[in-house]
Amino acid sequence: MTLVTLPARPWPLMGHGLHLAQATELGQRIITRAAYDAHVREEPLGSNRSPYLDQLCDRFGIPRGSYWCGVIFGAWWIDCECRVPRDFADCDRWLPYLVPASAVPRKERTGAAILYGTRGTGPIDPDYSVMKARGWNAVHIGAVADWTTDPPITAEGNRGYAGSKSNNGVAVDFAPSYRNDVLGLVLPQAA
């Protein structure tokens, strides 16, 4: 299994005044890119659709109306010229790249993927299908915005407002993550 580089689209450097003391330059760019989408929500609510979400799905060849946490998160990394799994919209495809959050210095956590789901048996494997067979199941993905607090502040798409624990939300939201099903982090790799 390998990570791939897909073409980035230019995006305005909105939030250029956003200075995260505990972030790498790449991490800050990723969170700034996520902030650009902070207004995104489903239209109508609960549909997994909107003109913007449909554009993202079309851009990446993903069926409209799909769960979109992985779609929008992948767009953030792609637009910051980071490598992503080939089928990045499927949260399970991120499993082989997991590292424990405790093993990552706080400064390097900003911009990292935070993956949620069910922990299986056995170690991380380069083949996600092996991990799936062992019971690993990733159900949601977001970006760490700030881990200087506990719980961390995350940016997530398809999440309910104010950090609800639902896997099927309605918007892009920056909020504390109170979830207890964190599987680990995936660190961004520049293309």
GIKAFEN-V753746 format. One record per residue. RES is the residue in one letter. OMEGA is omega in whole degrees, -180 to 180 (NA if undefined). D_LAST is the distance of its C-alpha to the last C-alpha in Angstrom with 1 decimal. Layout:
((RES/OMEGA/D_LAST) (RES/OMEGA/D_LAST))
This chain:
((M/-178/16.2) (T/173/12.5) (L/-178/9.4) (V/175/8.3) (T/177/6.1) (L/-177/8.9) (P/176/10.1) (A/173/10.3) (R/177/13.9) (P/177/15.3) (W/-178/17.1) (P/178/19.8) (L/176/19.2) (M/177/21.9) (G/-178/22.9) (H/177/22.0) (G/180/24.9) (L/-179/23.4) (H/180/23.3) (L/-176/22.5) (A/-177/24.0) (Q/-178/22.5) (A/169/18.8) (T/177/15.8) (E/179/14.5) (L/178/11.4) (G/178/14.1) (Q/178/16.4) (R/-179/14.1) (I/-179/13.6) (I/175/17.4) (T/177/18.2) (R/178/16.4) (A/180/18.4) (A/177/21.5) (Y/-179/21.3) (D/-175/22.1) (A/180/24.8) (H/-172/27.4) (V/173/26.3) (R/179/29.0) (E/177/30.5) (E/-1/33.2) (P/-180/35.5) (L/179/34.8) (G/-175/34.3) (S/-171/33.2) (N/-178/29.4) (R/166/29.5) (S/177/29.4) (P/-180/28.6) (Y/179/25.2) (L/177/24.5) (D/178/25.7) (Q/179/23.4) (L/179/20.3) (C/179/21.8) (D/-180/22.5) (R/-175/19.0) (F/178/17.6) (G/-179/20.8) (I/-179/22.0) (P/177/25.8) (R/179/27.2) (G/177/28.8) (S/169/26.5) (Y/-167/25.8) (W/177/23.0) (C/-180/21.7) (G/179/18.7) (V/-176/18.4) (I/177/18.3) (F/178/16.2) (G/178/13.5) (A/179/13.9) (W/-179/13.4) (W/-179/10.0) (I/-179/9.0) (D/174/10.7) (C/176/9.0) (E/174/5.6) (C/177/5.0) (R/-179/5.4) (V/173/9.2) (P/-178/12.2) (R/179/13.5) (D/-170/16.5) (F/-179/15.0) (A/177/18.3) (D/-176/20.2) (C/-180/20.2) (D/-178/21.3) (R/179/18.0) (W/-175/16.5) (L/-177/19.4) (P/-176/18.1) (Y/-178/15.6) (L/168/18.3) (V/177/19.5) (P/179/22.7) (A/-178/22.5) (S/-180/25.1) (A/-175/22.9) (V/176/20.4) (P/-176/21.6) (R/-178/22.3) (K/-178/20.1) (E/180/17.0) (R/-178/18.2) (T/-179/17.7) (G/178/15.0) (A/172/14.9) (A/171/16.0) (I/-173/19.7) (L/-178/21.0) (Y/175/24.7) (G/-178/27.1) (T/178/29.4) (R/178/28.9) (G/177/30.1) (T/178/31.5) (G/-176/29.8) (P/172/26.6) (I/-178/23.0) (D/179/22.4) (P/179/19.4) (D/-176/21.2) (Y/-179/21.6) (S/174/24.9) (V/179/26.4) (M/178/25.7) (K/179/27.2) (A/179/30.2) (R/175/30.7) (G/177/30.9) (W/-180/27.5) (N/178/26.9) (A/-175/24.2) (V/-177/25.7) (H/180/23.7) (I/176/20.4) (G/180/19.8) (A/174/18.0) (V/178/19.7) (A/-178/20.9) (D/178/23.3) (W/173/24.6) (T/178/27.2) (T/174/29.7) (D/10/30.9) (P/179/30.1) (P/172/26.5) (I/180/25.8) (T/172/23.3) (A/-177/21.9) (E/172/22.5) (G/-179/23.1) (N/177/26.1) (R/174/27.9) (G/-180/31.4) (Y/174/32.1) (A/171/32.5) (G/179/30.5) (S/-175/32.8) (K/-179/32.3) (S/173/32.1) (N/-180/29.4) (N/-177/30.3) (G/-174/30.3) (V/-169/30.5) (A/165/28.1) (V/-171/25.1) (D/169/26.5) (F/-176/25.9) (A/173/28.4) (P/176/29.3) (S/180/28.4) (Y/-176/31.6) (R/179/30.5) (N/-179/31.5) (D/178/29.4) (V/178/26.1) (L/-179/24.5) (G/-178/21.9) (L/169/18.4) (V/-177/14.9) (L/179/12.6) (P/175/9.3) (Q/179/6.3) (A/-179/3.8) (A/NA/0.0))
